[in-house]
């Protein structure tokens, strides 16, 4: 589950299939749908994936970890 409210452009990984995004896919956080004072698994976010912006729940995504392959 996504923790806190990371800034727009943050890479996120899908924890389950959501519309066209399969589990493990990477998208880009656009923005939260509203200001959330406390975290709830049902909070909604806009995420860019495959050239489209889709609405997902906080419980559907997690911040993607960067890996250094160098």
C-alpha positions as CSV (number, residue, x, y, z in Angstrom):
1,X,0.0,0.0,0.0
2,X,1.3,3.5,-0.9
3,X,2.5,5.3,2.2
4,X,2.2,9.0,2.7
5,X,1.5,11.2,-0.4
6,X,4.6,11.2,-2.6
7,X,5.1,14.0,-5.1
8,X,3.8,13.9,-8.7
9,X,6.1,11.9,-11.0
10,X,6.9,9.3,-8.4
11,X,7.2,5.8,-9.9
12,X,4.6,3.4,-8.5
13,X,4.3,-0.4,-8.8
14,X,0.9,-2.0,-9.1
15,X,0.3,-4.7,-6.4
16,X,-2.6,-6.2,-8.4
17,X,-4.2,-6.0,-11.8
18,X,-5.9,-2.7,-12.3
19,X,-7.6,-2.1,-15.7
20,X,-4.8,-2.4,-18.3
21,X,-2.0,-2.5,-15.7
22,X,-0.9,-6.0,-14.7
23,X,0.5,-6.8,-11.3
24,X,4.1,-5.6,-11.0
25,X,3.8,-3.0,-13.7
26,X,5.2,0.5,-13.2
27,X,3.3,3.7,-13.6
28,X,3.8,7.4,-12.7
29,X,1.9,9.1,-10.0
30,X,0.0,12.2,-11.3
31,X,-1.8,13.4,-8.1
32,X,-4.1,12.4,-5.3
33,X,-7.8,12.8,-6.1
34,X,-8.2,15.0,-3.0
35,X,-6.3,16.0,0.1
36,X,-6.2,13.1,2.6
37,X,-5.7,13.9,6.3
38,X,-5.2,10.3,7.2
39,X,-4.2,7.3,5.1
40,X,-7.0,4.9,4.1
41,X,-6.7,2.0,1.7
42,X,-9.6,3.4,-0.3
43,X,-8.0,6.8,-1.0
44,X,-7.9,7.4,-4.7
45,X,-4.9,8.6,-6.9
46,X,-4.5,9.3,-10.6
47,X,-1.7,7.3,-12.1
48,X,-0.3,7.5,-15.7
49,X,0.1,4.1,-17.3
50,X,0.3,3.2,-20.9
51,X,-0.4,6.8,-22.1
52,X,-3.6,7.0,-20.0
53,X,-4.5,8.3,-16.6
54,X,-6.3,5.8,-14.5
55,X,-7.8,6.0,-11.1
56,X,-6.4,3.6,-8.5
57,X,-6.8,3.1,-4.8
58,X,-3.9,3.5,-2.3
59,X,-4.1,-0.2,-1.6
60,X,-3.5,-1.0,-5.4
61,X,0.0,0.7,-5.5
62,X,3.3,1.0,-3.7
63,X,6.2,3.4,-4.4
64,X,8.6,1.7,-6.8
65,X,12.1,1.2,-5.6
66,X,15.0,2.3,-7.7
67,X,17.5,-0.3,-8.6
68,X,21.1,0.6,-9.5
69,X,22.2,-1.8,-12.3
70,X,25.6,-0.1,-12.8
